[in-house]
Amino acid sequence: MVVQAKKRELKEAQRRKKQLEERCRLEESIGNAVLTWNNEILPNWETMWCSRKVRDLWWQGIPPSVRGKVWSLAIGNELNITHELFDICLARAKERWRSFSTGGSEAETEDAGFSAADREASLELIKLDISRTFPSLCIFQQGGPYHDMLHSVLGAYTCYRPDVGYVQGMSFIAAVLILNLDTADAFIAFSNLLNKPCQMAFFRVDHGLMLTYFAAFEVFFEENLPKLFAHFKKNNLTPDIYLIDWIFTLYSKSLPLDLACRVWDVFCRDGEEFLFRTALGLLRLFQDVLTRMDFIHVAQFLTRLPEDLPAEEFFASIASIQMQSRNKKWAQVLTALQKDSREMEKGSPSLRH
Amino acid sequence: MGNRAEEDYNFVFKVVLIGESGVGKTNLLSRFTRNEFSHDSRTTIGVEFSTRTVMLGTAAIKAQIWDTAGLERYRAITSAYYRGAVGALLVFDLTKHQTYAVVERWLKELYDHAEATIVVMLVGNKSDLSQSREVPTEEARMFAENNGLLFLETSALDSTNVELAFETVLKEIFAKVSKQRQNNARTNAVTLGSGPAGQELGPGEKRACCISL
């Protein structure tokens, strides 16, 4: 018995040693990656970012200390937003908050077409949603350290884009950016990110275009996971049931935050198609259990994913998803479907919706 | 998945939770299905799901509840979720008049997309905050009566009337279904002599069936 106990002890010690070594190796590789990003890649961004070597390193996950910088560069600033513009938008937002809280909302009618009531509802909604954004982190809620920053970014955005306004889901995206960037830079990244075609389609709730995105997703779904696809079809599990949450919040609400950030990393590298590839990676990872579930269990499972998602398996699963269908890439499939739906619209407008 | 009892049911009723953002739909649901309440629940984007099986007499009813996002802008999407629903809880926050003022719009949206005979209950939530009440009980009750809706005030926080609200809706649906089945049986008896076996679902039968009224 003593021998056995000793053996067990030894085994346990070995396991711990191995774990520690693993940890050291990981820290070392993160440390090395930080150096590579800081010294080699970031100073030569334009020439290096699409090289094979950088793309591979990128896939491993960007080290948190350079993540914000890389995201900013990758998202870009097509809209040419400056820190000054952010200050102006924020000042206007603050003015509005003040006038609403003192009840002087009637006086302001500068934005024709966007009624004072709408704007007030938007501000109210922002307030409500901030308290419901990553509540478990306790940093965005009233009195928390990042509360004002989140409020500022969202408020400034409604002044910058009154035509889009505040839409639920935005608070999660802004929060993830704030965790990695200063307020003004977070705003710049946020506005440019939302300006991308897929995000614009969703946040403006362009139903027709959203359906086109879902249709494109289903093309790759069937191609990659035919058995599961048939099961979903049979059970009326349409993509809107699970994709809406995933796409609107860029997975930040449904995945553990560290994994969500890794998804964002590659999303910044590969663009919108990676969001749909991630969805297929998730479906593939849980394919076996999902095929045995009925409608309601699948719906429940996908809208509340397991919290202990294994990171490496998950990314391996995403990696094995092919984003090619009959030699066509995501963008080509999407464009073809968009053309189809436009033609259908022309032919028989009543068929839409 | 789930325990055995949860999987033994005679009927599945699809029920939707609708109403403005922040009125407490998600908490009403978590109180009913898991007896939980969270002061800081997360914003619902799109739709979330829960189920609970309740016994009505000898029949086991599985309530399949669709908890939808309340944001106005999302309605184009969420209205698709009403299809096939046989029950709805239209929730407002009795401490915020604005959430009650738009109830009529929600009703229209619901009737446009759901079954015509859907059972609807108007629910004034947050009755624990009576000191900041903005919607008088009688006003809401009158509105419900005039529009053929059931009505209750609930508190997901202290559990008041939550069970009762869901169970009343389920009972009402069950009553409609039973009546319909009787009618069908009668018609069948006249025209066919006996009802087609596939449509009849005896209480003892362990078979799932999504009922549409």
Interface residues (C-beta under 8 A of the other chain):
Chain A: A121 L125 L128 D129 S131 R132 T133 F134 P135 S136 Q141 V167 Q168 G169 S171 F172 V205 H207 M210 D240 I241 I244 D245 F248 T249 K253 M293 I296 H297 A299 Q300 T303 R304
Chain B: M1 G2 S21 G22 S38 D40 S41 R42 T43 I45 G46 V47 E48 F49 S50 T51 Q64 A69 L71 E72 R73 Y74 A76 I77 A80 Q98
